[in-house]
Structure formats: structure tokens, C-alpha cells
Amino acid sequence: MSDYDAIVLGAGGAGLMCAATAGQRGRRVLLLDHADEPGKKILISGGGRCNFTNLHTAPDRYLSQNPHFAKSALGRYTAQDFLALVEAEGIAWHEKTLGQLFCDGSARQIVALLLAECAKGGVALHCGDPIGEVSHADGLYHVDYGPHSATAPALVIATGGPSIPKLGASGFAYDLARRFGLKVVEPRPALVPLTLGGDEVLFRELSGVAAEVIVSCGKVEFREAALFTHRGLSGPAILQISTYWRRGEAIATDFLPDAPRGWLAEAKRNRPRVALRKLLGEALPDRLAATLCDRLHIDGELGALTDKALKAAEARLADWRFTPNGSEGFAKAEVTAGGISTAELSSKTMEARRMPGLYAIGEAVDVTGWLGGYNFQWAWASAWAAGLAV
Ligand SMILES: Cc1cc2nc3c(=O)[nH]c(=O)nc-3n(C[C@H](O)[C@H](O)[C@H](O)COP(=O)(O)OP(=O)(O)OC[C@H]3O[C@@H](n4cnc5c(N)ncnc54)[C@H](O)[C@@H]3O)c2cc1C
């Protein structure tokens, strides 16, 4: 006889959702977390208002070695499904931008919702003790936690990735997965500010300046705000592209995404007495306009500049190359890309193909969403899939 039907490790968004789903199916569930309270990342998410889902959720907004893996779970538990829960709980919400849904009040309401769902399912929640030995024998998983231990035929790894270690995040999921023979795709910080070095350190002087730009890396591009920081680049556009960026690659930036082709030549014809710096300052923050002019090594009245120089300036402003020398790492990364390989898991149930009864969900898995509620939607959807299967 086992103590429980399922033991869920990690009481973040994914673990809470999985435990609630399984519990409400009548399963006896134990939910464990080493932190002193559940859902700590939910509490700080979305600036304290939790961007809990995105209306435009679609598999192509997720990165994974297997881009098809997330389709099944995302298709079966949608943004509308989570929204229905939020509305049933009477939580007021709003769409901020680009399909991103936030609580009007506090992220704490989402944690309360998930805890209420767990309570409905009779989930036993235990926080504050470290997970010790985890083993498998005779079809049962055995978990030591603090001075306690429990057994169950199903074990769900929902301990997330190592981003923001000061919140209790760890690489525990990967260690455990490897111990049971599962492959792990090299984890790396994602949705993370990038750092500038070399002669690009000059841009750090623009700390606090932001502009709406298009950034691209390879075939992927994002149009959102970029922000200069005292270490380099941040803001939504940079966080988004950071997930795709690899060390050594350049990030192409279009500083004037709405400017039509030939706009500088036309400005020269229409306003020959205006200085380039001033013209750029009409579309961009003054400090940024000045720095870009300095770096372009041209300034002065448009009428005094050659067409060739203006054409070259226009081309660079539309395709400015930054080559970050690194990122701010797991300490500042909103998520971890990589993780437990999807090749090891069933996309329907999240169960390990070679280790019956072992499941992995949420950020621990090699599925990483864009900024904007996509990562929570993956947490809910993958948790739902596993919660129906355990
Ligand atoms: C600052 C910030 C803001 C964010 N904002 C948003 C947002 O608005 N919208 C969005 O979609 N995504 C957001 N994210 C990403 C989102 O928080 C994660 O993708 C999501 O929380 C992943 O859920 P999870 O349950 O898989 O992992 P986590 O939320 O990381 O939960 C894992 C749980 O496991 C526990 N744990 C870890 N190691 C152990 C161990 N060894 N033993 C026992 N327990 C352990 C942790 O304490 C934690 O409770 C944000 C992330 C950060 C850092």
C-alpha cells in the first residue's frame, strides 16, 4: 500500500495546478516544497500583478528542441480555460497589451485561487522541509522530506528551473531527472537582460533611456521597447530576443521601425537646415539620438551631408548591431531555457517514456515561452495534462 496516489515535488504554478487537478479527480496527492510558502514566483510575477496567461497562446511562441511537443497540452488546456477559473473565483483582470492578462489587484489572488483548488481536491501540502532521498522500488516512489517520508506510484517533478535562486529556485529537477536516466537539454538563462562590453560600453551611459524598436536575431524578431541599463540592454524587446540569442551572435536593432525607405534623403530635400541630431531627436529620446549620431560619426545640417552618407546612416539606424558579451545570468533571468528533454516525455501525459510513474511539468521541462503570460500558460497546461494522468 502506498501513502498517496501521487507525490508532486514543487508547489509553484505547475505543481499547484497538477496537485489540484489530480486531487479533484479523487487522487490522494502530497504536494511538497522546500520554500516556506507556495507559489513564490507567482507572487513576484508581472510586477506583483501576475501576467497569468496570454490570449494569443500558440505553440510557435515556445522554444524547445522539439517545437511540436507543447501542442497537445496547450491545445487541451487553453488560456480561456485558465481565464474561466480566474473569473469563477471573482478575480478582476485586464488585458494590458499583446493579449497579456493581468490581475487588477494582486498576484496573491492567483496563489489563493490555486490553493483553493488544491483544498477542493483534498491535497496535502507540506512546505518548509528539504527534499531528501528520492528512490524507486517495487513500482513505488519513495520520498524523504525533512524528518518525514512518503510513497506513491506516481512522482511529478515540478521544481522549475534555476532562475532567481534567491527565491528557492534550483537545478533539483535536472539532478533528479538524470538520476532516473532522463536526458537534460543544457539549461541557460532566458528572458534575461544582456550585457555590453568592449566599445559598446558607451551605451551604458544611456542607462534609463528606452525606445520602441524592432530587434532580431536570426529569423526571429520582436517589436517592443528596448531599455538601456547600467550593464547593457533590457526591456521587453531584449528579454524576448535573449531567449533566442547565443553567445557571439549580434542582435540587429531597427531604431526607427516606422521610417519609410529613403526618409533621410527626403528629409534633406524638405528640411535641409535641420541637424541630423535634432531630426533623430524628434523620433527618439534626445540622449539616444545624440549617442547614435556620435557613433555614426556624422552630424550637422542635412543639406551639408552627402546623399551617400545619409543613405549609410539610414541603413545603420535600421540595422544597428549590438554584440552582447553575455547576459545577467540566472540571477536575473525570468525563466530557464532548456531542461528535461521532451524526447523523454509523452506529450499527452508528461510521463517519462522509460520510467513509468515519473512525470515532469512546467519550467523544469525543455519548453520556454515568450514573455507575456506564455510561461504560466505552459505551467497550467502541462500540469493539467499530468494531473489527468497520475
Ligand atoms: C521575476 C519574474 C517574473 C515573472 N513573471 C511572469 C509573468 O508575469 N507571466 C508568466 O507567464 N511568467 C512569468 N515568469 C515566469 C514564471 O514565473 C515561471 O515560468 C513559472 O513560475 C514556472 O512555474 P513552475 O511551477 O514550473 O516553477 P516555479 O514557479 O519555479 O516553482 C517551482 C517550485 O519548486 C520549488 N523547489 C525548487 N527546488 C526545490 C527543491 N530542491 N525541493 C523542493 N522544492 C523545490 C520552489 O520553491 C518553487 O516553489 C516570471 C518569472 C520571474 C522570475
The ligand as a Gaussian input file, in Angstrom:
#p B3LYP/6-31G(d) Opt

LIG

0 1
 C       10.521000      37.991000     -11.743000
 C        9.715000      37.025000     -12.556000
 C        8.514000      37.431000     -13.110000
 C        7.778000      36.558000     -13.910000
 N        6.586000      36.972000     -14.422000
 C        5.859000      36.137000     -15.200000
 C        4.586000      36.523000     -15.682000
 O        4.070000      37.584000     -15.344000
 N        3.937000      35.661000     -16.521000
 C        4.459000      34.429000     -16.869000
 O        3.837000      33.678000     -17.622000
 N        5.646000      34.010000     -16.358000
 C        6.344000      34.839000     -15.533000
 N        7.529000      34.411000     -15.010000
 C        7.950000      33.018000     -15.269000
 C        7.135000      32.092000     -14.360000
 O        7.227000      32.571000     -13.037000
 C        7.636000      30.657000     -14.434000
 O        7.676000      30.233000     -15.773000
 C        6.718000      29.740000     -13.651000
 O        6.691000      30.160000     -12.308000
 C        7.175000      28.296000     -13.731000
 O        6.356000      27.542000     -12.881000
 P        6.878000      26.177000     -12.259000
 O        5.820000      25.757000     -11.290000
 O        7.301000      25.256000     -13.314000
 O        8.202000      26.564000     -11.472000
 P        8.374000      27.561000     -10.173000
 O        7.325000      28.606000     -10.153000
 O        9.792000      27.937000     -10.206000
 O        8.075000      26.577000      -8.976000
 C        8.976000      25.592000      -8.558000
 C        8.756000      25.325000      -7.105000
 O        9.635000      24.275000      -6.727000
 C       10.266000      24.603000      -5.506000
 N       11.570000      23.950000      -5.464000
 C       12.681000      24.244000      -6.196000
 N       13.688000      23.431000      -5.845000
 C       13.199000      22.596000      -4.890000
 C       13.774000      21.564000      -4.134000
 N       15.066000      21.203000      -4.285000
 N       12.994000      20.917000      -3.228000
 C       11.691000      21.285000      -3.061000
 N       11.099000      22.274000      -3.736000
 C       11.860000      22.917000      -4.650000
 C       10.362000      26.117000      -5.497000
 O       10.434000      26.602000      -4.175000
 C        9.074000      26.514000      -6.216000
 O        8.012000      26.739000      -5.334000
 C        8.266000      35.252000     -14.171000
 C        9.450000      34.833000     -13.584000
 C       10.165000      35.694000     -12.777000
 C       11.425000      35.200000     -12.148000

